[in-house]
Amino acid sequence: MTKKFILNADDFGMTQAFNRAVLKGYQNGILTSASICANGEAFEQAIGEVIAQCPDLSIGVHLNIIEGKSLTNVSALTDENGIFNNGYGAMILKSFNNEFLKQVEQEFRAQIEKIISRTKVDHIDSHVHTHAIPNIFKIVVKLAKEYNIPYIRTQFEHLYLIPSIKKHLTIAYPINLIKIMLLNTFTMINSNLVKENNLKTNNYLIGVGYTGMMDDKSIAYGLKSLKNIDCIVEALIHPCDYDDDTKDHHSAEFELTQNGDLRDFINEIGFELSNHTNAFL
């Protein structure tokens, strides 16, 4: 039975705290992959200082049309200052508009080209799962083929529960369940397009149901629920290594990358730590 596990840091390049977390997560922990934002304020530091120190770290394009400033003139996606201003629901509705999709492709193309001009990449995903929206996913498949990027993230999450009342008695948890239902539906649509274009994707994702609450138990119980299935599992986290005493869910997500007990547990239940390049070997 072949079971591969990829731990991916989204939002690489957003800030120096994200960048520090990626470096330490790779060098001292279990982080195997990171997805970089072309419009992140710490993009240059991520490229110039971090990636060179992480030779086996998978690098991906973290497409971002929901936060920060655009790289191109895309008025359907931004305000007059070039700041992205569409929420997820608005993007679903606008994804049936040809002009909107044309501008999405223009911005995605600019972000991909900026990243691949500076570093090698092997996967694509997106900020807040915007690329999962089926008509937008079609664009990403087209660009993945054009730019020879072999792996696209899909978002099918197997429902599992952590034995923690605190995590479930929150406003966030029922909202996250709705996200799972939506993204699982999108994945059932998008997976056929992946196969038709001979691209690669994960079988399962961990990180939607407990968005904002990810820690070592979120990873462990997610993998435990899949331990009898031959599969490739990708977990997404948003780790930050703050240079002060800040403690929030981002710091908890950084701490899980340093958890030796979690590494041992992953091995004990038969998963091999992998990255996007090696997962399909």
C-alpha positions as CSV (number, residue, x, y, z in Angstrom):
1,M,0.0,0.0,0.0
2,T,1.4,3.4,-1.0
3,K,0.4,6.3,1.2
4,K,2.0,9.7,0.7
5,F,1.6,12.8,2.8
6,I,2.4,16.3,1.7
7,L,2.5,19.2,4.2
8,N,2.2,22.4,2.4
9,A,2.6,26.0,3.7
10,D,0.2,28.4,1.9
11,D,0.9,32.1,1.8
12,F,4.7,31.8,1.5
13,G,6.0,35.3,0.6
14,M,3.1,37.1,2.2
15,T,5.2,38.4,5.2
16,Q,8.6,37.7,6.7
17,A,6.9,35.7,9.5
18,F,5.5,33.3,6.9
19,N,8.9,33.1,5.3
20,R,10.7,32.3,8.6
21,A,8.1,29.6,9.3
22,V,8.7,28.0,5.9
23,L,12.5,28.0,6.4
24,K,12.3,26.5,9.9
25,G,9.5,24.1,9.0
26,Y,11.6,22.7,6.2
27,Q,15.0,22.6,8.0
28,N,13.9,21.4,11.4
29,G,10.5,20.0,10.9
30,I,8.1,18.1,8.6
31,L,7.2,20.8,6.0
32,T,7.8,19.4,2.5
33,S,6.2,22.0,0.3
34,A,5.2,25.7,0.1
35,S,3.1,27.8,-2.2
36,I,4.3,31.4,-2.9
37,C,2.2,34.5,-3.5
38,A,3.5,36.6,-6.4
39,N,1.9,39.7,-4.9
40,G,3.2,39.1,-1.4
41,E,5.1,41.9,0.4
42,A,7.9,39.5,1.3
43,F,8.1,37.8,-2.2
44,E,11.6,38.9,-2.8
45,Q,12.9,37.7,0.5
46,A,11.2,34.3,-0.1
47,I,12.9,34.0,-3.5
48,G,16.3,35.4,-2.5
49,E,16.8,34.2,1.0
50,V,14.6,31.2,1.8
51,I,14.3,29.0,-1.3
52,A,18.0,28.7,-1.8
53,Q,18.3,27.1,1.7
54,C,15.5,24.6,1.0
55,P,16.8,22.4,-1.9
56,D,14.1,19.7,-1.7
57,L,11.2,21.9,-0.9
58,S,8.4,21.8,-3.5
59,I,7.5,25.3,-4.6
60,G,4.1,26.1,-5.9
61,V,2.2,29.0,-7.4
62,H,-0.3,30.3,-4.8
63,L,-2.7,32.2,-7.1
64,N,-4.2,35.2,-5.3
65,I,-7.1,37.2,-6.6
66,I,-8.7,37.9,-3.3
67,E,-6.2,39.8,-1.2
68,G,-3.6,42.5,-1.8
69,K,-2.8,44.3,-5.0
70,S,-3.0,42.9,-8.5
71,L,0.0,42.6,-10.8
72,T,-2.1,43.7,-13.9
73,N,-4.9,46.1,-14.7
74,V,-8.0,44.0,-13.9
75,S,-10.8,46.3,-13.0
76,A,-13.3,43.5,-12.7
77,L,-11.3,42.1,-9.8
78,T,-10.1,45.2,-8.0
79,D,-11.0,48.7,-6.8
80,E,-9.6,51.9,-8.4
81,N,-6.3,51.4,-6.5
82,G,-5.8,47.9,-7.8
83,I,-6.7,46.2,-4.6
84,F,-8.6,42.9,-5.0
85,N,-12.2,43.5,-3.7
86,N,-14.3,40.4,-4.6
87,G,-15.4,37.9,-2.0
88,Y,-15.8,34.2,-2.8
89,G,-19.5,34.3,-3.4
90,A,-19.1,37.2,-5.8
91,M,-16.5,35.2,-7.7
92,I,-18.8,32.2,-8.1
93,L,-21.4,34.5,-9.6
94,K,-19.0,36.4,-11.8
95,S,-17.4,33.2,-13.0
96,F,-20.1,32.9,-15.7
97,N,-19.0,36.3,-17.1
98,N,-16.6,36.1,-20.0
99,E,-14.9,39.4,-19.4
100,F,-14.4,38.5,-15.7
101,L,-12.8,35.2,-16.7
102,K,-10.6,36.9,-19.3
103,Q,-9.2,39.2,-16.6
104,V,-8.7,36.3,-14.2
105,E,-6.6,34.5,-16.8
106,Q,-4.6,37.7,-17.4
107,E,-3.8,38.1,-13.7
108,F,-3.1,34.4,-13.2
109,R,-0.8,34.4,-16.2
110,A,1.2,37.4,-14.8
111,Q,1.5,35.7,-11.4
112,I,2.7,32.4,-12.8
113,E,5.2,34.1,-15.1
114,K,6.6,36.2,-12.3
115,I,7.2,33.1,-10.1
116,I,8.5,30.7,-12.8
117,S,11.0,33.4,-14.0
118,R,12.6,33.2,-10.5
119,T,12.3,29.6,-9.4
120,K,11.2,26.2,-10.4
121,V,7.6,25.2,-9.5
122,D,5.8,21.9,-9.5
123,H,2.2,22.7,-8.3
124,I,-0.6,25.2,-8.4
125,D,-3.1,26.1,-5.7
126,S,-4.8,29.3,-4.6
127,H,-5.5,31.7,-1.8
128,V,-8.9,30.9,-0.3
129,H,-9.5,28.1,-2.9
130,T,-10.6,30.5,-5.6
131,H,-9.2,28.2,-8.3
132,A,-11.7,25.5,-7.2
133,I,-14.6,27.4,-8.7
134,P,-15.2,25.2,-11.8
135,N,-15.0,27.9,-14.6
136,I,-11.9,29.3,-12.9
137,F,-10.4,25.8,-12.5
138,K,-10.7,25.4,-16.3
139,I,-8.4,28.4,-16.7
140,V,-5.9,27.0,-14.2
141,V,-5.8,23.7,-16.1
142,K,-5.1,25.5,-19.3
143,L,-2.3,27.5,-17.8
144,A,-0.8,24.4,-16.0
145,K,-0.6,22.7,-19.3
146,E,0.9,25.8,-21.0
147,Y,3.5,26.4,-18.4
148,N,4.2,22.7,-17.8
149,I,3.2,22.6,-14.1
150,P,2.2,19.0,-13.4
151,Y,0.1,19.2,-10.2
152,I,-3.0,21.1,-9.3
153,R,-4.6,21.0,-5.8
154,T,-8.1,19.7,-5.5
155,Q,-10.1,20.0,-2.3
156,F,-12.0,16.8,-1.4
157,E,-11.9,16.4,2.3
158,H,-12.9,13.3,4.1
159,L,-15.1,14.3,7.1
160,Y,-13.5,13.5,10.4
161,L,-13.8,14.6,14.0
162,I,-11.2,15.6,16.6
163,P,-12.1,14.8,20.2
164,S,-12.3,18.4,21.2
165,I,-15.5,20.1,22.2
166,K,-13.8,23.5,22.1
167,K,-13.0,23.2,18.4
168,H,-16.6,22.4,17.5
169,L,-18.5,24.9,19.7
170,T,-17.3,27.8,17.5
171,I,-18.9,29.9,14.8
172,A,-16.1,28.9,12.5
173,Y,-16.8,25.1,12.6
174,P,-20.3,25.0,11.0
175,I,-19.1,27.5,8.4
176,N,-16.2,25.2,7.6
177,L,-18.6,22.3,7.2
178,I,-20.4,24.3,4.5
179,K,-17.0,25.0,2.8
180,I,-16.4,21.2,2.8
181,M,-19.7,20.5,1.1
182,L,-19.1,23.2,-1.5
183,L,-15.4,22.3,-2.2
184,N,-16.2,18.6,-2.3
185,T,-18.8,19.3,-5.0
186,F,-16.4,21.4,-7.0
187,T,-13.8,18.7,-6.7
188,M,-16.1,16.1,-8.1
189,I,-16.5,18.4,-11.1
190,N,-12.9,19.4,-11.5
191,S,-11.3,15.9,-11.0
192,N,-12.5,14.8,-14.4
193,L,-10.8,17.8,-16.0
194,V,-7.5,16.9,-14.3
195,K,-7.7,13.3,-15.6
196,E,-8.6,14.4,-19.1
197,N,-5.5,16.7,-19.3
198,N,-3.1,14.1,-17.7
199,L,-2.4,16.3,-14.8
200,K,-1.8,15.2,-11.2
201,T,-3.7,16.0,-8.0
202,N,-4.1,14.8,-4.4
203,N,-6.7,12.3,-3.5
204,Y,-7.7,14.0,-0.3
205,L,-7.1,17.4,1.4
206,I,-6.8,18.2,5.1
207,G,-7.3,21.8,6.2
208,V,-10.8,22.9,5.3
209,G,-12.9,21.5,8.2
210,Y,-10.6,22.9,10.8
211,T,-9.6,26.1,9.0
212,G,-8.3,28.5,11.6
213,M,-7.9,25.7,14.1
214,M,-5.2,23.6,12.6
215,D,-2.7,21.9,15.0
216,D,-1.0,18.6,15.4
217,K,-4.3,16.9,16.3
218,S,-6.0,18.3,13.2
219,I,-3.3,16.6,11.1
220,A,-3.1,13.4,13.1
221,Y,-6.9,12.7,13.1
222,G,-7.2,13.6,9.5
223,L,-4.6,11.1,8.5
224,K,-5.9,8.5,10.9
225,S,-9.3,8.6,9.1
226,L,-7.5,7.7,5.9
227,K,-5.0,5.2,7.2
228,N,-6.5,2.2,5.4
229,I,-6.7,3.9,2.0
230,D,-4.0,3.9,-0.7
231,C,-3.9,7.7,-1.3
232,I,-2.0,10.9,-1.6
233,V,-3.0,13.4,1.1
234,E,-2.1,17.1,1.1
235,A,-2.6,19.2,4.2
236,L,-2.6,22.9,3.9
237,I,-1.4,25.2,6.8
238,H,-0.6,28.9,7.1
239,P,2.3,28.9,9.5
240,C,3.9,32.0,11.0
241,D,7.1,32.3,13.1
242,Y,6.6,35.7,14.7
243,D,9.6,37.6,16.0
244,D,7.7,38.4,19.2
245,D,5.5,36.6,21.7
246,T,2.4,36.6,19.4
247,K,0.3,33.5,19.8
248,D,-2.5,32.8,17.3
249,H,-3.6,30.0,15.0
250,H,-0.8,30.8,12.6
251,S,1.8,30.2,15.3
252,A,0.1,26.9,16.3
253,E,0.4,25.9,12.7
254,F,4.1,26.7,12.7
255,E,4.5,24.7,15.9
256,L,3.0,21.6,14.4
257,T,5.8,21.6,11.8
258,Q,8.3,21.2,14.6
259,N,6.5,18.4,16.4
260,G,8.6,15.2,16.5
261,D,5.7,13.1,17.9
262,L,3.6,14.0,14.9
263,R,6.4,12.9,12.6
264,D,6.6,9.6,14.4
265,F,2.8,9.2,14.2
266,I,2.7,9.9,10.5
267,N,5.3,7.1,10.0
268,E,3.6,4.7,12.4
269,I,0.3,4.7,10.5
270,G,2.1,4.1,7.2
271,F,2.3,7.5,5.6
272,E,5.5,8.6,3.9
273,L,6.4,12.3,4.0
274,S,6.7,13.5,0.4
275,N,6.5,16.5,-1.8
276,H,4.6,17.2,-5.0
277,T,7.4,16.0,-7.2
278,N,8.1,12.7,-5.4
279,A,4.5,11.8,-4.4
280,F,3.8,10.1,-7.8
281,L,7.1,8.3,-8.2
